[in-house]
């Protein structure tokens, strides 16, 4: 995937980026995270103006969270099975039932 390759090259060429990158900082013991985007990710290969602030970044960040075992909910308009989910519902669920409930 091109974005992953770009990230690897960027970290290789500028090692300090890894120190500040959310990708490098995420761990299993982090609190639950909800990524909520108003727009769906652009298809792979399509130009994206600001990848760090779009659902395209969210795709890879959610994958990274999953890799380390972190509880992460990734929402955008194309996620139909959670259409009625909201920030409020997520917070109520996590705060009243703990982080083990999904």
C-alpha positions as CSV (number, residue, x, y, z in Angstrom):
1,X,0.0,0.0,0.0
2,X,1.5,3.3,-1.1
3,X,0.8,5.3,2.2
4,X,2.5,2.6,4.3
5,X,5.6,2.8,2.1
6,X,5.6,6.6,2.3
7,X,5.4,6.4,6.1
8,X,8.2,3.9,6.3
9,X,10.4,6.1,4.0
10,X,9.5,9.2,6.1
11,X,10.5,7.5,9.4
12,X,13.7,6.1,7.9
13,X,14.7,9.5,6.5
14,X,13.6,11.5,9.6
15,X,13.7,9.2,12.7
16,X,12.3,11.9,15.0
17,X,8.9,11.5,13.2
18,X,8.5,8.2,14.9
19,X,8.8,9.9,18.3
20,X,5.8,12.1,17.6
21,X,3.7,9.9,15.3
22,X,0.4,8.6,16.7
23,X,1.1,5.4,14.8
24,X,4.3,4.9,16.9
25,X,2.7,5.9,20.2
26,X,-0.4,3.7,20.2
27,X,-0.4,0.7,22.5
28,X,-2.7,-1.9,24.0
29,X,-3.0,-0.1,27.3
30,X,-4.3,3.1,25.7
31,X,-7.9,4.0,26.5
32,X,-10.6,3.2,23.9
33,X,-10.7,5.5,20.9
34,X,-13.4,6.5,18.5
35,X,-12.4,7.8,15.1
36,X,-15.4,9.6,13.6
37,X,-15.2,11.1,10.1
38,X,-17.9,13.0,8.2
39,X,-16.6,11.7,4.8
40,X,-15.8,8.2,3.7
41,X,-12.2,7.4,2.8
42,X,-11.2,8.0,-0.8
43,X,-10.6,4.8,-2.9
44,X,-6.9,3.7,-2.9
45,X,-5.0,5.6,-5.6
46,X,-7.2,8.7,-5.6
47,X,-5.5,12.0,-4.7
48,X,-6.2,13.2,-1.1
49,X,-5.4,16.8,-0.1
50,X,-4.6,16.3,3.5
51,X,-4.1,12.6,4.4
52,X,-3.5,13.2,8.1
53,X,-6.9,14.8,8.6
54,X,-9.1,12.5,6.5
55,X,-10.7,9.1,6.9
56,X,-7.9,7.8,4.7
57,X,-5.6,8.3,7.7
58,X,-8.2,6.8,9.9
59,X,-8.2,3.6,7.9
60,X,-4.5,3.0,8.6
61,X,-4.6,4.3,12.1
62,X,-7.5,1.9,13.0
63,X,-5.5,-0.9,11.5
64,X,-2.5,0.0,13.6
65,X,-4.7,0.1,16.7
66,X,-6.1,-3.3,15.9
67,X,-2.5,-4.7,15.4
68,X,-1.6,-3.7,18.9
69,X,-4.9,-4.8,20.5
70,X,-6.2,-1.4,21.2
71,X,-10.0,-0.8,21.4
72,X,-10.7,1.5,18.4
73,X,-14.1,2.2,16.7
74,X,-13.7,3.7,13.2
75,X,-16.8,5.4,11.8
76,X,-17.5,7.1,8.5
77,X,-20.6,7.4,6.3
78,X,-19.9,4.0,4.5
79,X,-20.0,2.1,7.8
80,X,-23.7,1.0,7.7
81,X,-23.8,-1.5,10.5
82,X,-23.3,1.3,13.0
83,X,-25.3,4.0,11.3
84,X,-27.1,5.0,14.6
85,X,-23.8,5.1,16.6
86,X,-22.8,8.5,17.9
87,X,-20.1,10.0,20.1
88,X,-22.6,10.2,23.0
89,X,-23.6,6.6,22.7
90,X,-20.0,5.5,22.5
91,X,-19.1,7.4,25.6
92,X,-22.1,6.2,27.5
93,X,-21.3,2.6,26.5
94,X,-17.6,2.8,27.5
95,X,-18.1,4.7,30.7
96,X,-21.0,2.6,32.0
97,X,-19.9,-0.8,30.9
98,X,-16.1,-0.5,30.9
99,X,-13.7,-1.1,28.0
100,X,-14.4,-4.8,27.6
101,X,-17.9,-4.3,25.9
102,X,-17.9,-3.6,22.2
